Amino acid sequence: MIDVSRSKPLSLKLDSAPDEDLKEKLIAIFMKLTELDKEKSEKCLELRDWDLKAALEYFVKLLKLNSLSSLETEV
């Protein structure tokens, strides 16, 4: 049996910068989970240093504040 009282919280933070292949995989996962397009998904991940958990938390925060438009890419 697993002792959950002593287990550490799940960490999805990377030890180093992800390569392009991993970035594409993270973007694809993020797109599936959030239904955002590729550009917004990538920006959200970039803003949170490619930490999937932090990016998802940020997405939920923006969603609650009705501020997803802040992820629009600047021209």
Secondary structure, 3 states (H helix, E strand, C coil): CCCCCCCCCCCCCCCCCCCHHHHHHHHHHHHHHHCCCHHHHHHHHHHCCCCHHHHHHHHHHHHHCCCHHHHCCCC
